[in-house]
Amino acid sequence: MKPTLWIVGGSSGIGFELAALYLKNNYQVIVSARKAIGSTSLQALSAQYPETLKLVDTDVSDTQSVLEATEKAWQSFGGIDTCFYNAGVYAPMKVKAWDIAKFEQMTQINYLGAVRVTTALTPFFQKSGKGSFVFNASISSYFGLPYGGGYSAPKAALMNFCEAIKPELETENIDVRIINYGFVKTRLTAKNEFEMPQLLEPSEAAKIIYEKLNASNRFEIRFPFLLTSFLYFLRCAPRRIAFYFTSKTL
Ligand SMILES: NC(=O)c1ccc[n+]([C@@H]2O[C@H](COP(=O)([O-])OP(=O)(O)OC[C@H]3O[C@@H](n4cnc5c(N)ncnc54)[C@H](OP(=O)(O)O)[C@@H]3O)[C@@H](O)[C@H]2O)c1
């Protein structure tokens, strides 16, 4: 029996590459996004894997849509082993250009969408006696960086949420893991006007995620080493020192 993976937010970038990689490795994959069914790249992947790829539309900012999509995703192959929550949006903003609608959208998709999917899927996992959640956060969750707070605050909330639910869900044989990593070249980071250190291609990031998830059962997966170490240092360092460094990025 092939393992089944549901990728929520897999129409482009890292999620799309993950879908292609898991299919290549004999998984049954369900990909969701707002217009997964209408996506030309997903349709092309579907033509390559007609038996093992299913597409289910959902908008994670809409609770009803997530409930319906979860039911459809579960029925697609008669169960789900792992849910990979990958949906995310990013809008860097200076204080003088703050846009509340963008803050709301980032909170809805980067954090609350994950809560909606967890809420909808957990009863299915409980009924089947097992399951696994993987959440794609970001190393920006370690420390708020100038202009990026609207993105990183919901990612930090996601990280905190995962820490909170892990012990409880573990008692029901439901695993919770989180991935924190640096810059990957996608439409999301195309909005950055600065040079991004240790920038990876989406296919490289997907390969690292795939390998690290298989290599251990660690709660957190993080990469690349230098960048994650620096952000982790900011998180642990006295605030005065951390702000010395972050104010240099203005
Ligand atoms: N790129 C990086 O450097 C980087 C670094 C760390 C973490 N991440 C995280 O990695 C994940 C993937 O990002 P990416 O860079 O690959 O960006 P991307 O290509 O823009 O992918 C984002 C995915 O989220 C989906 N999505 C957005 N809004 C949605 C909604 N309301 N409902 C359902 N799906 C929605 C998109 O699908 P549709 O728009 O088709 O609905 C798309 O499939 C995100 O969570 C991001 O925060 C990225």
The ligand as an SDF file (V2000), in Angstrom:
LIG
                    3D

 48 52  0  0  0  0  0  0  0  0999 V2000
   10.3570   31.0400   -0.4640 N   0  0  0  0  0  0  0  0  0  0  0  0
   11.0020   31.1160    0.6780 C   0  0  0  0  0  0  0  0  0  0  0  0
   12.1140   31.6640    0.7610 O   0  0  0  0  0  0  0  0  0  0  0  0
   10.4130   30.5180    1.9140 C   0  0  0  0  0  0  0  0  0  0  0  0
   11.2160   30.4390    3.0520 C   0  0  0  0  0  0  0  0  0  0  0  0
   10.6920   29.8780    4.2090 C   0  0  0  0  0  0  0  0  0  0  0  0
    9.4020   29.4110    4.2190 C   0  0  0  0  0  0  0  0  0  0  0  0
    8.6190   29.5120    3.0920 N   0  0  0  0  0  0  0  0  0  0  0  0
    7.2510   29.0040    3.1520 C   0  0  0  0  0  0  0  0  0  0  0  0
    7.1250   27.9820    2.1920 O   0  0  0  0  0  0  0  0  0  0  0  0
    5.7470   27.8900    1.7590 C   0  0  0  0  0  0  0  0  0  0  0  0
    5.6880   27.8900    0.2480 C   0  0  0  0  0  0  0  0  0  0  0  0
    6.1490   29.1400   -0.2330 O   0  0  0  0  0  0  0  0  0  0  0  0
    6.7330   29.3740   -1.7010 P   0  0  0  0  0  0  0  0  0  0  0  0
    7.9000   30.2500   -1.5160 O   0  0  0  0  0  0  0  0  0  0  0  0
    6.8760   28.0970   -2.4280 O   0  0  0  0  0  0  0  0  0  0  0  0
    5.5970   30.3070   -2.3160 O   0  0  0  0  0  0  0  0  0  0  0  0
    4.4870   30.0920   -3.4660 P   0  0  0  0  0  0  0  0  0  0  0  0
    5.1150   29.5510   -4.6970 O   0  0  0  0  0  0  0  0  0  0  0  0
    3.7960   31.3900   -3.5490 O   0  0  0  0  0  0  0  0  0  0  0  0
    3.5340   28.9530   -2.8560 O   0  0  0  0  0  0  0  0  0  0  0  0
    2.5320   29.2470   -1.9120 C   0  0  0  0  0  0  0  0  0  0  0  0
    1.4430   28.2110   -2.0130 C   0  0  0  0  0  0  0  0  0  0  0  0
    0.4100   28.5910   -1.0810 O   0  0  0  0  0  0  0  0  0  0  0  0
   -0.8350   28.5110   -1.7550 C   0  0  0  0  0  0  0  0  0  0  0  0
   -1.8230   29.4420   -1.1980 N   0  0  0  0  0  0  0  0  0  0  0  0
   -1.7110   30.7780   -1.0190 C   0  0  0  0  0  0  0  0  0  0  0  0
   -2.8580   31.2830   -0.5320 N   0  0  0  0  0  0  0  0  0  0  0  0
   -3.7090   30.2250   -0.3780 C   0  0  0  0  0  0  0  0  0  0  0  0
   -5.0300   30.0900    0.0910 C   0  0  0  0  0  0  0  0  0  0  0  0
   -5.7470   31.1490    0.5200 N   0  0  0  0  0  0  0  0  0  0  0  0
   -5.5850   28.8640    0.1000 N   0  0  0  0  0  0  0  0  0  0  0  0
   -4.8880   27.7820   -0.3120 C   0  0  0  0  0  0  0  0  0  0  0  0
   -3.6270   27.8320   -0.7720 N   0  0  0  0  0  0  0  0  0  0  0  0
   -3.0470   29.0530   -0.7960 C   0  0  0  0  0  0  0  0  0  0  0  0
   -0.5070   28.9140   -3.1830 C   0  0  0  0  0  0  0  0  0  0  0  0
   -1.5210   28.4510   -4.0650 O   0  0  0  0  0  0  0  0  0  0  0  0
   -2.5590   29.4050   -4.8580 P   0  0  0  0  0  0  0  0  0  0  0  0
   -2.0090   30.8040   -4.8610 O   0  0  0  0  0  0  0  0  0  0  0  0
   -2.6030   28.7610   -6.1990 O   0  0  0  0  0  0  0  0  0  0  0  0
   -3.8280   29.2730   -4.0940 O   0  0  0  0  0  0  0  0  0  0  0  0
    0.8050   28.1640   -3.3940 C   0  0  0  0  0  0  0  0  0  0  0  0
    0.5470   26.8350   -3.7710 O   0  0  0  0  0  0  0  0  0  0  0  0
    5.0420   29.0870    2.4070 C   0  0  0  0  0  0  0  0  0  0  0  0
    4.3840   28.6690    3.5820 O   0  0  0  0  0  0  0  0  0  0  0  0
    6.1940   30.0160    2.7700 C   0  0  0  0  0  0  0  0  0  0  0  0
    5.8640   30.8720    3.8340 O   0  0  0  0  0  0  0  0  0  0  0  0
    9.1120   30.0460    1.9500 C   0  0  0  0  0  0  0  0  0  0  0  0
  1  2  1  0
  2  3  2  0
  2  4  1  0
  4  5  1  0
  4 48  2  0
  5  6  2  0
  6  7  1  0
  7  8  2  0
  8  9  1  0
  8 48  1  0
  9 10  1  0
  9 46  1  0
 10 11  1  0
 11 12  1  0
 11 44  1  0
 12 13  1  0
 13 14  1  0
 14 15  2  0
 14 16  1  0
 14 17  1  0
 17 18  1  0
 18 19  2  0
 18 20  1  0
 18 21  1  0
 21 22  1  0
 22 23  1  0
 23 24  1  0
 23 42  1  0
 24 25  1  0
 25 26  1  0
 25 36  1  0
 26 27  1  0
 26 35  1  0
 27 28  2  0
 28 29  1  0
 29 30  1  0
 29 35  2  0
 30 31  1  0
 30 32  2  0
 32 33  1  0
 33 34  2  0
 34 35  1  0
 36 37  1  0
 36 42  1  0
 37 38  1  0
 38 39  2  0
 38 40  1  0
 38 41  1  0
 42 43  1  0
 44 45  1  0
 44 46  1  0
 46 47  1  0
M  CHG  2   8   1  16  -1
M  END
$$$$
